[in-house]
Amino acid sequence: MAFKIYVDGQEGTTGIQIQDYLSQRNDLKILKIDYEKRKDLTARKELLNEADLVFLCLPDAAAMESVSLIENNHTKVIDASTAHRTNKDWVYGLPELRNGQRERIASSTRVANPGCHATGFILLINPLIKMGILPKDYPVSCTSITGYSGGGRKLIEKYQQAKRSQNFDIPKPYGLKLKHKHLPEMKALTGLNYPPVFLPVVANYYKGMAVSIPLATNRLAIETSAENIQKQISDFYAGERFVNVMPYDDDSLLEDGNYFNAETCNGTNNVDIFVFGHEEQTLLISRFDNLGKGASGAAVQNMNLMLGLEESLGL
């Protein structure tokens, strides 16, 4: 029997991408709501309670409303909003976070899908804290460049309808009040004492993300080097299907031996992790598809775990 799946918020960017993944599957039955009834509480409630698993691709308030409409014990929920990411009653949907996280996701009925920037940040910082390399009070800074699809339908339309005279080719830093919505999970899930100083940047390409974190080696908890940090992170993610730690000091991984391409993982659920630097300074970079492992791909990965299916099915 096919599992019944409902995407609440199927018209948004993440909802559309999830449905694209699901449409390739024959082990799932996709429940649909008529377009004119998409905000009808009665119609939504019926589908939310009929489904074996629900994806919430909604603003925070609407996502919380949808959860309140579920009146049974069997419907599993994956929330792609920020509403529940630091809620202790929900499991954080990053299987690579720590030993046992997959099992927590698989046995849960409530999973919070990670934010895109947060995914790249946590995958870089978490191993260093777990292994005692990075002090929890380290003053972390982070820059993340992303394609404009990360801003949702309105920003996509704005970029795709822009004329060259409107200067949309220029990368645009944002979140300059330092209160980005991903900061709470970036702090909570790594165990940092303070949130990072975080600078997101949107650029004129559709998708692909590069999250970078510089580290001063003499401020770390142990004496080490960029090369040793690469080895430690590689050991931490050994055996992971979707996280690839790239070789240290390999110029062939860069365009023309010098330039980093943020789009290389597009169309996959993969994350590439790079470590650059020398004895005194280290630069960590994670690269992935902000609509893949940064959103819909991660959601499907979590769905597979929650339904007892092979984790990489359909990815």
C-alpha positions in Angstrom: 0.0 0.0 0.0 1.3 3.4 -1.0 1.9 6.0 1.8 -0.4 9.0 1.6 1.5 12.3 1.4 0.1 15.8 1.6 2.1 19.0 0.9 0.4 21.9 2.8 1.7 25.0 0.9 2.1 23.3 -2.4 2.3 26.5 -4.4 5.5 27.8 -2.8 9.0 27.2 -4.0 9.8 24.4 -1.5 6.4 22.9 -1.9 6.8 22.7 -5.7 10.3 21.2 -5.4 9.1 18.5 -2.9 6.2 17.6 -5.3 8.7 17.3 -8.1 10.7 14.8 -6.1 7.5 12.9 -5.0 6.1 12.7 -8.6 9.0 10.4 -9.6 7.9 7.8 -6.9 5.4 4.9 -7.3 5.4 4.1 -3.6 3.6 7.3 -2.6 0.1 8.6 -3.1 0.1 12.4 -3.3 -3.0 14.0 -1.8 -4.0 17.2 -3.6 -6.2 20.2 -2.6 -8.2 22.3 -5.0 -6.4 25.6 -5.6 -9.5 27.6 -4.5 -9.6 25.6 -1.3 -6.0 25.9 -0.3 -6.9 28.3 2.5 -10.1 26.5 3.5 -9.5 25.2 7.0 -12.1 22.4 6.7 -10.6 21.1 3.4 -7.0 21.3 4.8 -7.9 19.7 8.1 -9.4 16.7 6.2 -6.2 16.1 4.2 -3.9 16.8 7.2 -5.7 14.0 9.1 -5.9 11.6 6.1 -2.2 11.7 5.3 0.5 9.4 6.6 2.9 12.2 6.4 2.6 16.0 5.8 5.0 18.5 4.6 4.4 22.0 5.9 5.7 24.6 3.3 4.1 27.6 5.0 4.9 30.8 6.9 5.5 30.1 10.6 2.0 31.1 11.9 0.3 29.0 9.2 2.5 26.0 10.0 1.6 26.1 13.6 -2.1 26.4 12.7 -1.7 23.3 10.5 -0.2 21.3 13.3 -3.1 22.3 15.6 -5.6 20.9 13.0 -4.1 17.4 13.2 -6.3 15.3 15.6 -4.8 11.9 15.3 -1.6 10.1 16.5 -0.5 8.7 13.2 0.1 11.7 10.9 3.8 12.5 10.7 4.8 16.1 10.1 7.9 17.6 8.5 7.8 21.4 9.0 9.9 23.4 6.5 9.2 26.7 8.3 11.3 28.2 11.2 8.5 27.7 13.6 9.7 24.5 15.4 13.5 24.3 14.7 14.5 25.0 18.3 11.4 23.4 19.9 12.5 20.6 22.2 9.3 18.7 21.3 10.4 18.4 17.7 13.4 16.6 16.3 15.8 18.6 14.1 15.9 17.1 10.7 19.6 16.8 10.0 20.6 13.1 10.1 24.3 13.9 9.9 24.2 16.0 13.1 25.3 13.3 15.6 25.2 9.6 16.3 21.7 8.5 16.8 20.1 11.5 15.0 18.8 9.3 12.2 17.1 7.1 14.7 15.5 10.1 16.4 14.2 11.3 13.1 12.9 7.8 12.1 11.0 7.4 15.4 9.5 10.9 15.5 6.2 12.1 14.3 7.4 15.8 14.4 10.5 16.8 12.5 11.7 20.4 11.8 13.5 20.7 8.5 16.7 22.8 8.8 17.1 26.2 7.2 19.4 26.4 4.2 22.1 28.7 5.7 21.9 26.8 9.0 22.5 23.5 7.2 25.8 24.6 5.8 26.8 26.4 9.0 26.0 23.5 11.4 27.7 20.9 9.2 30.9 22.9 9.4 30.9 24.0 13.0 29.3 21.0 14.8 32.2 18.5 14.3 34.7 21.0 15.6 32.7 21.6 18.8 32.0 17.9 19.3 35.7 17.1 19.0 36.8 19.9 21.3 38.6 21.8 18.7 36.4 24.9 18.6 35.6 26.6 22.0 31.9 27.3 22.5 32.7 30.9 23.2 34.7 31.4 20.0 33.5 34.6 18.2 32.3 32.9 15.0 31.6 34.8 11.9 30.0 33.4 8.8 29.3 34.6 5.2 26.8 32.7 3.0 26.2 33.4 -0.7 23.1 32.0 -2.3 21.2 32.1 -5.5 18.0 34.1 -5.6 15.7 31.1 -5.4 16.3 31.0 -1.6 14.2 34.2 -1.3 11.0 32.4 -2.5 8.6 33.1 -5.3 8.5 36.9 -5.0 12.3 37.3 -5.1 12.5 34.8 -8.0 10.1 36.9 -10.0 11.9 40.1 -9.2 15.2 38.8 -10.4 13.8 37.0 -13.5 11.9 40.1 -14.6 14.7 42.5 -13.9 16.5 44.4 -16.7 20.3 44.8 -16.7 19.9 48.5 -16.1 18.5 47.7 -12.6 21.9 46.4 -11.4 20.7 43.0 -10.4 24.1 41.5 -11.4 25.6 43.0 -8.2 25.7 40.6 -5.2 23.5 42.0 -2.4 24.3 41.5 1.3 21.2 41.4 3.4 20.1 40.7 7.0 22.2 43.6 8.1 20.4 44.1 11.4 22.1 40.8 12.4 18.8 39.1 13.3 18.5 36.6 10.5 15.8 33.9 11.1 18.3 31.1 11.0 20.4 32.4 13.8 18.5 30.6 16.7 19.1 27.2 15.2 22.7 28.0 14.2 23.4 28.7 17.9 21.2 26.1 19.5 22.2 23.1 17.3 25.9 23.7 17.5 26.0 24.6 21.3 27.8 27.9 20.7 27.5 30.3 23.6 26.7 33.2 21.1 25.2 33.3 17.7 27.6 34.0 14.8 28.0 37.3 13.2 26.2 36.3 10.0 26.3 37.9 6.6 24.0 36.4 4.0 24.5 37.5 0.3 22.1 37.0 -2.6 23.5 37.0 -6.1 22.1 36.9 -9.6 22.0 33.1 -10.2 19.2 30.8 -9.6 20.4 28.3 -7.0 23.5 27.0 -5.2 25.0 28.1 -1.9 28.4 28.5 -0.4 28.7 29.0 3.4 32.1 30.1 4.6 33.6 30.4 8.1 37.1 31.8 8.8 39.0 30.6 11.9 42.1 31.9 13.6 44.1 28.8 14.6 45.6 30.4 17.7 42.1 30.9 19.1 41.2 27.3 19.0 41.0 25.0 22.0 43.9 22.8 20.8 47.0 23.3 18.7 46.2 22.3 15.2 46.3 23.3 11.5 44.0 23.6 8.5 45.2 20.3 7.2 44.5 18.5 10.5 41.1 20.1 10.8 40.3 18.7 7.3 41.3 15.3 8.5 39.2 15.5 11.7 36.1 16.7 9.7 36.6 13.9 7.2 36.7 11.3 9.9 33.6 12.8 11.5 31.6 12.3 8.3 33.1 9.1 7.2 30.4 6.9 5.6 27.9 9.6 5.1 26.0 9.3 1.9 25.4 13.0 1.3 28.3 14.8 2.9 31.6 14.7 1.0 34.7 16.2 2.7 37.0 17.2 -0.2 40.8 16.6 -0.2 43.0 19.3 1.4 45.0 21.7 -0.8 43.8 20.4 -4.1 43.6 23.2 -6.6 42.0 21.0 -9.2 38.7 21.4 -7.2 38.7 25.1 -8.0 38.0 26.7 -11.4 41.2 27.7 -13.0 42.9 26.5 -9.8 41.6 29.7 -8.0 37.9 30.3 -8.1 35.2 28.6 -6.1 31.9 27.5 -7.9 28.9 27.6 -5.6 26.7 25.8 -8.2 28.5 22.4 -8.5 26.1 20.5 -6.2 23.0 21.8 -7.9 20.4 19.2 -8.7 21.7 16.9 -5.9 21.2 16.3 -2.2 25.0 16.5 -1.7 27.1 18.8 0.5 30.7 19.3 -0.3 32.9 20.5 2.5 36.2 22.2 1.9 39.0 23.2 4.3 41.6 25.8 3.1 44.4 27.5 4.9 47.7 27.0 6.6 49.2 26.8 10.1 47.7 30.2 11.3 44.4 30.5 9.5 41.6 28.1 8.3 38.7 28.7 6.0 35.8 26.3 6.0 33.3 26.2 3.1 30.2 24.1 2.6 28.6 23.9 -0.9 25.2 22.6 -1.7 21.9 23.2 -3.5 19.8 25.6 -1.4 16.7 24.0 -2.9 18.1 20.4 -2.4 19.9 19.6 0.8 19.0 23.2 1.9 15.3 22.6 1.6 13.3 20.0 -0.4 16.0 17.4 -0.7 16.5 17.4 3.0 12.8 17.1 3.5 12.5 14.0 1.3 15.5 12.5 3.1 13.7 13.0 6.4 10.5 11.6 4.9 12.3 8.4 3.9 13.6 7.9 7.4 10.3 8.6 9.0 8.5 6.1 6.7 11.1 3.4 7.3 12.3 3.6 3.7 15.9 3.6 2.3 17.3 7.1 3.2 18.5 8.0 -0.3 15.3 6.8 -2.2 14.4 9.3 -4.9 17.4 11.5 -4.2 
